[in-house]
Amino acid sequence: MGADGRNFYERYAPVRRPFEAGFWVVLMALQAALSTAVALVDAQAAAQPPARWQIVTWELTSHAVVLALVPALAAFERRFPLYRPQALARTLAWHLAGSIVFSLAHVLLMVGLRKLVFAAAGSHYDFGGGAAWLYEYLKDVRTYVMIVAGIAFYRFILLRLQGEARVLDAPEAAAGAAAAPEDARHPARPERFLVRKLRREFLIAAADIDWLQAQGNYVGLRVNGHDYLLRATLTDFLAQLDPARFVRVHRSHAVNLDRVREIEPTDGGDARLHMRDGTVVPCSRRYREALGRTGA
């Protein structure tokens, strides 16, 4: 815990995105430089070595495309996280399909860039047929596994730093309410949640939740500038909240209507919700119509 009362994760959160982007840029740049140097050395032993600019083009285009695909792999791993042992077979099947799509995208974009560079140099680039793609796929599988495994490990470390919270108490009964059974169609909803995070307990008022985000087997709660990660699904946790106040605005997001400051329309019918805490939450067109009917 720092002098300002924030733990390491909370101090790291503001620079998390720039750090992640910088990490992958630096990693891919170093990998491209190393691969290019090795390829140039190997080419010297060839009877008819290719031109240096061709070798540099091959390596740089390959690594540039992989770098561009990293965000898609991160989103895919978030959708099908590797730490779900109860659905491991299904998850691995999705990742097998994902590796094929990744390789196809890598090859198509890489070949397109190479053709443009070669054409600009007055030359011609020929990738080859199916055998060439199979060779690339075998390499791409290794790249896919290393990147996805690295992302999964990074998320695991963040989870340990952030601390997994869990609801400890049952929904509270209203003060002075009779002990009569509730109507099954109108279940009691808790006004507060007692959660444990990093061996500390916190009392969270449901009304203080700004927004919620689905994160694999977890739902992330944004509460007064702090993040809490609960082992639950977004749908199940929303069932415990007041539907007149908390609404789903995206496949993976829900918001507290009282905390929405501004709705910014975007192209295509979607929107961005500017929250009172300064964060921005995506709102898909499918849910935007329902949001408008709430009067937010």
C-alpha positions as CSV (number, residue, x, y, z in Angstrom):
1,M,0.0,0.0,0.0
2,G,1.4,3.4,-1.0
3,A,1.5,6.6,0.9
4,D,-1.6,7.8,-0.9
5,G,-3.6,4.7,0.3
6,R,-3.6,3.0,-3.1
7,N,-2.2,-0.4,-3.8
8,F,0.2,-1.2,-6.6
9,Y,-2.6,-2.1,-9.1
10,E,-4.4,1.1,-8.5
11,R,-1.2,3.1,-9.1
12,Y,-0.4,1.1,-12.2
13,A,-3.9,1.3,-13.7
14,P,-3.6,4.9,-15.1
15,V,-0.5,3.9,-17.1
16,R,-1.6,0.4,-17.9
17,R,-2.7,1.0,-21.5
18,P,0.4,3.0,-22.6
19,F,2.7,0.4,-20.9
20,E,0.9,-2.5,-22.7
21,A,1.2,-0.8,-26.1
22,G,4.8,0.1,-25.5
23,F,5.7,-3.4,-24.4
24,W,4.4,-5.0,-27.5
25,V,6.0,-2.3,-29.8
26,V,9.4,-2.7,-28.2
27,L,9.1,-6.5,-28.1
28,M,8.2,-6.8,-31.8
29,A,10.9,-4.2,-32.7
30,L,13.6,-6.2,-30.9
31,Q,12.3,-9.5,-32.4
32,A,12.3,-8.0,-35.9
33,A,15.8,-6.6,-35.5
34,L,17.1,-10.0,-34.3
35,S,15.3,-12.0,-37.0
36,T,16.6,-9.6,-39.7
37,A,20.2,-9.9,-38.4
38,V,20.0,-13.7,-38.4
39,A,18.4,-13.8,-41.8
40,L,21.1,-11.6,-43.3
41,V,23.8,-13.8,-41.8
42,D,22.2,-16.9,-43.1
43,A,21.8,-15.4,-46.6
44,Q,25.6,-15.1,-46.9
45,A,25.9,-18.8,-47.1
46,A,23.4,-19.1,-50.0
47,A,24.7,-19.6,-53.5
48,Q,22.5,-16.8,-54.8
49,P,21.5,-14.7,-51.8
50,P,18.6,-12.4,-52.1
51,A,19.1,-8.7,-51.9
52,R,19.4,-7.2,-48.5
53,W,16.3,-5.0,-49.0
54,Q,14.3,-8.1,-49.8
55,I,15.3,-9.8,-46.5
56,V,14.6,-6.7,-44.5
57,T,11.2,-6.4,-46.2
58,W,10.3,-10.0,-45.4
59,E,11.1,-9.7,-41.8
60,L,9.6,-6.2,-41.1
61,T,6.3,-6.9,-42.9
62,S,5.9,-10.2,-41.0
63,H,6.5,-8.6,-37.6
64,A,4.5,-5.5,-38.3
65,V,1.4,-7.5,-39.2
66,V,1.8,-9.7,-36.0
67,L,2.1,-6.5,-34.0
68,A,-1.1,-5.1,-35.6
69,L,-2.9,-8.4,-34.7
70,V,-2.0,-8.4,-31.0
71,P,-5.0,-6.3,-29.9
72,A,-7.3,-8.8,-31.7
73,L,-5.6,-11.7,-29.9
74,A,-6.0,-10.0,-26.6
75,A,-9.7,-9.5,-27.2
76,F,-10.1,-13.1,-28.3
77,E,-8.3,-14.4,-25.2
78,R,-10.5,-12.2,-23.1
79,R,-13.6,-13.7,-24.8
80,F,-12.2,-17.3,-24.4
81,P,-9.8,-17.1,-21.4
82,L,-7.4,-20.0,-20.9
83,Y,-8.1,-20.0,-17.1
84,R,-11.5,-21.6,-17.4
85,P,-10.8,-25.3,-16.6
86,Q,-14.5,-26.2,-16.6
87,A,-14.7,-25.3,-20.3
88,L,-11.1,-26.2,-21.3
89,A,-12.0,-28.4,-24.3
90,R,-14.3,-25.8,-25.7
91,T,-11.8,-23.1,-25.1
92,L,-9.0,-25.0,-26.8
93,A,-11.3,-25.7,-29.8
94,W,-11.9,-22.0,-30.2
95,H,-8.2,-21.2,-29.9
96,L,-7.4,-23.8,-32.6
97,A,-9.9,-22.0,-34.9
98,G,-8.4,-18.7,-33.8
99,S,-4.9,-19.8,-34.7
100,I,-6.1,-20.6,-38.3
101,V,-7.8,-17.2,-38.6
102,F,-4.7,-15.5,-37.2
103,S,-2.4,-17.3,-39.7
104,L,-4.7,-16.4,-42.6
105,A,-4.8,-12.8,-41.6
106,H,-1.1,-12.7,-41.0
107,V,-0.3,-14.2,-44.4
108,L,-2.8,-12.1,-46.4
109,L,-1.7,-8.8,-44.9
110,M,2.0,-9.7,-45.0
111,V,1.8,-10.8,-48.6
112,G,-0.1,-7.6,-49.5
113,L,2.5,-5.4,-47.9
114,R,5.4,-7.3,-49.6
115,K,3.8,-7.0,-53.0
116,L,3.4,-3.3,-52.5
117,V,7.1,-2.9,-51.5
118,F,8.4,-5.1,-54.3
119,A,6.2,-3.3,-56.8
120,A,7.6,0.0,-55.6
121,A,11.1,-1.3,-56.1
122,G,10.3,-2.5,-59.6
123,S,10.3,-6.2,-58.6
124,H,7.8,-9.0,-58.2
125,Y,7.0,-11.0,-55.1
126,D,5.6,-14.5,-55.2
127,F,4.5,-16.1,-52.0
128,G,3.8,-19.6,-53.3
129,G,0.9,-22.0,-53.0
130,G,-0.7,-24.0,-50.3
131,A,2.6,-25.6,-49.2
132,A,4.0,-22.2,-48.4
133,W,0.9,-21.3,-46.3
134,L,1.2,-24.6,-44.4
135,Y,4.8,-23.8,-43.6
136,E,3.7,-20.3,-42.4
137,Y,0.9,-21.8,-40.4
138,L,3.3,-24.1,-38.5
139,K,5.3,-21.0,-37.6
140,D,2.2,-18.9,-36.9
141,V,0.9,-21.5,-34.4
142,R,4.0,-21.1,-32.3
143,T,3.6,-17.3,-32.4
144,Y,-0.1,-17.6,-31.6
145,V,0.5,-19.8,-28.6
146,M,3.3,-17.6,-27.2
147,I,1.3,-14.4,-27.6
148,V,-1.9,-15.8,-26.2
149,A,-0.1,-17.6,-23.3
150,G,1.8,-14.4,-22.5
151,I,-1.5,-12.4,-22.5
152,A,-3.2,-15.0,-20.3
153,F,-0.2,-15.0,-17.8
154,Y,-0.3,-11.2,-17.8
155,R,-4.0,-11.2,-17.0
156,F,-3.4,-13.7,-14.2
157,I,-0.7,-11.5,-12.7
158,L,-3.1,-8.5,-12.9
159,L,-5.8,-10.5,-11.2
160,R,-3.5,-11.3,-8.3
161,L,-2.4,-7.7,-8.0
162,Q,-6.0,-6.4,-8.3
163,G,-7.3,-8.9,-5.9
164,E,-10.4,-11.0,-6.5
165,A,-13.4,-9.8,-4.5
166,R,-16.3,-11.9,-3.6
167,V,-19.7,-11.1,-2.0
168,L,-19.7,-12.3,1.6
169,D,-23.1,-11.5,2.8
170,A,-26.6,-12.3,1.7
171,P,-29.0,-9.6,0.4
172,E,-30.0,-7.4,3.3
173,A,-33.6,-7.2,4.4
174,A,-35.2,-3.7,4.4
175,A,-35.1,-2.1,7.9
176,G,-38.3,-2.8,9.8
177,A,-39.7,-5.1,7.1
178,A,-41.8,-8.0,8.1
179,A,-40.3,-11.4,7.8
180,A,-43.0,-12.4,5.2
181,P,-41.8,-14.3,2.2
182,E,-41.1,-12.2,-0.9
183,D,-43.0,-12.5,-4.1
184,A,-40.9,-14.7,-6.3
185,R,-41.3,-12.3,-9.2
186,H,-39.8,-9.5,-7.1
187,P,-36.8,-10.9,-5.3
188,A,-35.1,-8.8,-2.6
189,R,-32.1,-6.9,-3.9
190,P,-29.1,-6.0,-1.7
191,E,-28.5,-2.3,-1.0
192,R,-24.9,-3.0,0.0
193,F,-22.4,-5.7,-0.7
194,L,-19.6,-6.8,1.7
195,V,-16.6,-7.9,-0.4
196,R,-13.2,-9.1,0.4
197,K,-10.2,-7.9,-1.6
198,L,-6.5,-8.5,-0.8
199,R,-7.5,-9.8,2.6
200,R,-9.4,-6.6,3.4
201,E,-13.1,-6.2,3.6
202,F,-15.1,-3.4,2.0
203,L,-18.7,-2.4,2.2
204,I,-20.0,-1.3,-1.2
205,A,-23.3,0.4,-1.7
206,A,-25.1,-0.8,-4.8
207,A,-25.9,2.8,-5.7
208,D,-22.2,3.7,-5.7
209,I,-21.4,1.3,-8.6
210,D,-20.6,3.4,-11.7
211,W,-20.4,0.7,-14.3
212,L,-19.8,-3.1,-14.7
213,Q,-17.8,-5.0,-17.3
214,A,-17.8,-8.7,-18.1
215,Q,-14.3,-10.2,-17.9
216,G,-14.4,-13.9,-18.7
217,N,-15.6,-15.7,-15.5
218,Y,-15.6,-12.4,-13.7
219,V,-17.5,-9.1,-13.6
220,G,-15.5,-6.0,-12.9
221,L,-17.2,-3.3,-10.8
222,R,-16.1,0.4,-11.0
223,V,-16.9,2.0,-7.7
224,N,-15.9,5.5,-6.8
225,G,-12.6,5.2,-8.8
226,H,-11.8,1.8,-7.5
227,D,-12.0,-1.6,-9.3
228,Y,-13.4,-4.8,-7.8
229,L,-13.4,-8.1,-9.6
230,L,-16.1,-10.5,-8.6
231,R,-16.4,-14.2,-9.6
232,A,-19.7,-13.9,-11.3
233,T,-21.2,-13.4,-14.7
234,L,-22.5,-10.0,-15.7
235,T,-26.0,-11.4,-16.2
236,D,-26.1,-13.0,-12.8
237,F,-24.8,-10.0,-11.0
238,L,-27.2,-7.6,-12.8
239,A,-30.1,-9.7,-11.5
240,Q,-29.1,-8.6,-8.0
241,L,-29.3,-4.9,-9.0
242,D,-32.3,-2.6,-9.5
243,P,-33.2,-2.8,-13.2
244,A,-34.6,0.8,-13.1
245,R,-31.1,2.0,-12.3
246,F,-28.7,-0.5,-13.8
247,V,-29.0,-1.3,-17.5
248,R,-27.0,-3.2,-20.0
249,V,-25.5,-1.0,-22.7
250,H,-23.2,-3.5,-24.5
251,R,-22.6,-7.2,-24.6
252,S,-19.9,-6.8,-22.0
253,H,-20.9,-3.6,-20.2
254,A,-23.7,-2.2,-18.0
255,V,-24.0,1.2,-16.3
256,N,-25.6,3.0,-13.4
257,L,-27.9,5.5,-15.2
258,D,-27.4,8.0,-12.4
259,R,-23.7,8.0,-13.2
260,V,-24.1,8.8,-16.9
261,R,-23.0,12.3,-17.7
262,E,-23.3,12.4,-21.5
263,I,-24.2,10.2,-24.4
264,E,-22.0,10.7,-27.5
265,P,-23.4,9.2,-30.7
266,T,-20.9,7.6,-33.1
267,D,-21.0,6.5,-36.7
268,G,-23.0,3.3,-37.3
269,G,-25.6,4.0,-34.6
270,D,-23.4,3.1,-31.5
271,A,-22.5,5.6,-28.8
272,R,-20.0,6.4,-26.1
273,L,-21.2,7.0,-22.6
274,H,-19.2,9.6,-20.7
275,M,-19.5,8.7,-17.0
276,R,-19.3,11.2,-14.1
277,D,-16.0,9.6,-13.0
278,G,-14.4,10.5,-16.3
279,T,-14.4,7.1,-17.8
280,V,-16.0,6.2,-21.1
281,V,-18.2,3.1,-21.6
282,P,-19.2,1.7,-25.1
283,C,-22.9,1.5,-25.9
284,S,-23.9,-0.6,-28.9
285,R,-26.8,0.3,-31.2
286,R,-28.7,-2.7,-30.0
287,Y,-28.9,-1.4,-26.4
288,R,-28.9,2.3,-27.2
289,E,-32.6,2.3,-28.1
290,A,-33.4,0.8,-24.8
291,L,-31.2,3.3,-23.1
292,G,-33.1,6.2,-24.7
293,R,-36.4,4.8,-23.4
294,T,-35.1,5.1,-19.9
295,G,-34.8,8.9,-20.2
296,A,-31.1,8.9,-19.5
